[in-house]
Amino acid sequence: MTASTNRNSNSSVLIDVENLSVEFPVSSGTLFSRNRAILHAVDNVSLSIHKGESLGLVGESGSGKTTLGRTILHLQKATSGTVLFEGQPINTMKNRDLRTLRRRMQIIFQDPYSSLDPRMSAGAIIGEGIAIHNLASSRAEYNRRVAELLEMVGLNPVMARRFPHEFSGGQRQRIGIARALAVEPDFIICDGPVSALDVSIQAQILSLLANLQSELGLTYLFVAHDLSVVRHISDRVAVMYLDESSKSQPAPISTVNPCTPTHTP
């Protein structure tokens, strides 16, 4: 299944997914009689994401959107196929190269309530990546960077001392965005970042993400199940849907202009 480009044709490709498949063994039945099968979570997907582009990825639940995103980030092992980052295959990289790559590829999770460690302050959550990748030469620089990131996502720097339970859902998602930005990535997977938020807050987060992309030159893969949400931020939209003949197997991806009405079979 292939997603072809209709915009940004002159820009260079940042992410190239070639014939990617991810399978999981599943079993059912009783303790004494087990039936084993294979779940095709992602089936032969190919797509390209250009630098500075926002590619929307939509589809119903179970179509493999999140699994595809996690596999691109090398958080999930592919059964077959290749993911290339600037032409380099991720699945054959050594650990040292992967460590460098992980700084350049980040994710914003869907659930702002479970994705933040409740035992850590907002400042510690945001600054964790800065410390891991040695991006601050002193404590003062570390604190300054955390404060800048909070301001960048529309939060007061004094909130760095607060813990997740002291924030609203929208504020927690802003912290998640700041955490992703902390290591100065090139590519961010936005895995349903507004689906758990009130409609009134969704527009604010979408506007924030669009502004950050423009200011920082970010590349997005924006994952969602609601096409109307994706249209607001995407240059192109890729559609994943479940094959009617096999509810566990995704059918081919297609791409459309975000202004074009789209349906899933």
Secondary structure, DSSP 8 states (H G I E B T S, - for coil): -EE--SS-TTS-EEEEEEEEEEEEEEEEE-SSSEEEEEEEEEEEEEEEEETT-EEEEEE-TTSSHHHHHHHHTTSS--SEEEEEETTEEGGG--HHHHHHHHHHEEEE-S-TTTSS-TTS-HHHHHHHHHHHTT--SSHHHHHHHHHHHHHHTT--GGGGG--GGGS-HHHHHHHHHHHHHTT--SEEEEESTTTTS-HHHHHHHHHHHHHHHHHHT-EEEEEES-HHHHTTT-SEEEEEEE-TT-TTSEEEEEEE-TTS-----
